[in-house]
Amino acid sequence: MSVDTKIEIYISKMSLGDIEDVVAIEAEAYGEHHWSKSSFYDEMNNNLAKYYCAKTVDNKIVAYAGTWHILDEGHITTIAVKPDYYRKHIGEALIVKILEDCYLSKVKYLTLEVRESNIPAINLYTKYGFQSLGTRKGYYQDNNESALIMWTENIFYDKFKTKFNENKEKLSGFITIL
């Protein structure tokens, strides 16, 4: 699949039946130190959690993401894209879904941790208004790499919403969300 090919996906709420495929993507994306199947089952029973899967038109799960909503803050807990689907804007589509959900839920701020070396992810988060406001030293167990702690400003501020809508409009040139 070429990077320039516009693809069609749909994003749905993660279900228990999706977990096997999600765990396979998790292992492929993160290696030995990935979330377990039981972790995802636990998240399906967590009232604070909202998880989504990105699926192709033939119902193949190619990415997923999750957040916790705690009062007026959201924490992106995990996001991964199947390597065959990197650079297709699917991770970006999931960020858009998360932000839209935050608007509906009146969540004002979003945070996440990202590996300091994951420049493509940092660039994506920065594009959507996240700023690095700190570091968690030795956060990742597999190699003791530090994580950047990234936060948004209040997503209801006009400046943030304008940039979000501009990015969302540009995204539609690369991907169709059904």
C-alpha positions in Angstrom: 0.0 0.0 0.0 1.5 3.3 -1.0 1.8 6.2 1.4 -0.1 8.4 -1.0 -3.1 6.0 -1.3 -6.2 7.3 0.4 -7.7 4.6 2.6 -11.1 4.0 4.2 -11.5 3.0 7.8 -14.1 3.1 10.4 -13.6 3.6 14.1 -15.6 1.8 16.6 -15.7 1.3 20.3 -13.5 -1.6 21.3 -15.4 -4.7 22.3 -14.3 -7.9 24.1 -14.2 -9.7 20.7 -11.6 -7.2 19.5 -9.1 -8.0 22.3 -7.3 -10.9 20.6 -6.5 -8.7 17.6 -5.6 -5.7 19.7 -3.1 -7.8 21.8 -1.5 -9.0 18.6 -1.0 -5.4 17.4 0.2 -4.4 20.9 2.9 -7.2 20.9 3.9 -6.3 17.3 4.2 -2.6 18.2 5.7 -2.8 21.6 7.5 -6.2 21.8 8.1 -8.1 24.9 6.9 -5.4 27.3 3.3 -4.9 26.0 0.0 -4.9 27.7 -1.5 -8.3 28.5 -4.8 -9.7 27.3 -6.0 -9.4 30.9 -5.0 -5.7 31.0 -7.3 -5.0 28.1 -10.1 -7.1 29.6 -9.7 -5.0 32.8 -9.9 -1.8 30.8 -13.2 -3.0 29.2 -14.6 -3.0 32.8 -13.0 0.3 33.8 -15.8 3.0 33.9 -13.2 5.7 33.3 -11.8 4.0 30.1 -12.8 4.6 26.5 -11.1 2.4 23.9 -11.5 2.5 20.1 -10.4 0.3 17.2 -9.7 1.4 13.7 -10.9 -1.2 11.2 -10.6 -1.6 7.5 -13.7 -2.0 5.3 -13.3 -5.7 5.6 -13.4 -5.5 9.4 -9.6 -6.0 10.0 -8.4 -4.2 13.1 -5.3 -2.1 12.1 -5.0 0.2 15.1 -6.4 1.0 18.5 -6.3 3.7 21.2 -7.5 4.3 24.7 -8.2 7.0 27.1 -9.2 7.5 30.7 -11.6 10.4 31.5 -11.1 11.6 35.0 -13.2 14.6 35.8 -12.2 17.2 33.2 -8.9 15.5 32.2 -8.2 12.8 29.7 -5.2 10.5 29.7 -4.3 8.7 26.5 -3.2 5.4 27.9 -2.2 3.6 24.8 -2.2 3.9 21.0 -0.7 1.6 18.4 -0.9 1.0 14.7 -0.2 -2.2 12.9 3.3 -1.7 11.2 1.8 -2.4 7.7 -0.4 0.6 8.2 2.2 3.1 9.5 2.2 6.5 7.7 -1.5 6.1 6.6 -2.8 8.7 9.1 -4.7 6.1 11.1 -3.1 7.1 14.4 -4.0 10.6 13.6 -7.6 9.6 12.9 -7.7 8.0 16.4 -6.4 11.2 18.0 -9.2 13.0 16.2 -11.7 10.5 17.6 -10.3 10.9 21.1 -10.5 14.7 20.9 -14.1 14.6 19.5 -15.0 12.3 22.4 -13.4 14.7 24.9 -15.5 17.5 23.5 -18.6 15.5 24.0 -17.6 14.5 27.5 -16.6 18.0 28.5 -13.0 16.9 29.1 -10.9 20.0 29.0 -7.3 18.8 29.0 -5.5 15.7 27.6 -2.2 14.2 28.7 0.0 11.3 27.6 3.5 9.8 27.9 5.6 9.1 24.8 9.1 7.7 24.4 11.6 10.5 23.9 12.9 8.7 20.8 9.5 8.4 19.2 9.8 11.5 17.0 6.9 10.6 14.6 4.5 10.3 17.6 5.9 13.4 19.2 5.3 15.3 16.0 1.8 14.0 15.7 0.9 15.0 19.2 2.5 18.4 18.8 0.4 18.9 15.6 -2.7 18.4 17.8 -1.7 20.9 20.5 0.2 18.7 22.9 3.3 20.3 24.6 6.1 18.6 26.5 5.9 19.8 30.1 8.1 17.3 31.8 9.9 13.9 31.7 9.4 10.6 33.5 13.0 9.2 33.9 13.3 5.5 33.1 9.6 5.2 32.4 9.8 2.3 29.9 10.7 -1.1 31.3 12.2 -2.6 28.2 15.2 -0.2 27.9 14.8 2.3 30.7 14.0 5.1 28.2 12.5 8.2 29.6 9.1 9.5 28.5 8.0 13.0 27.7 4.9 14.1 29.6 2.7 16.0 27.1 -0.3 18.1 27.8 -2.8 20.1 25.8 -4.1 23.5 26.9 -7.8 23.7 27.4 -9.3 22.1 24.2 -12.3 24.5 24.4 -10.1 27.6 23.8 -10.9 29.1 20.4 -7.2 28.9 19.3 -7.1 25.1 20.1 -10.5 24.4 18.4 -9.5 26.3 15.3 -6.2 24.4 14.9 -8.0 21.1 15.6 -10.6 21.7 13.0 -7.9 22.8 10.4 -6.0 19.5 11.1 -9.2 17.5 10.9 -10.0 19.0 7.6 -6.5 18.3 6.2 -6.8 14.7 7.5 -9.8 14.1 5.3 -7.5 14.4 2.3 -5.6 11.3 3.4 -8.2 9.1 5.0 -11.9 8.5 4.9 -13.5 7.7 8.2 -16.7 5.8 7.5 
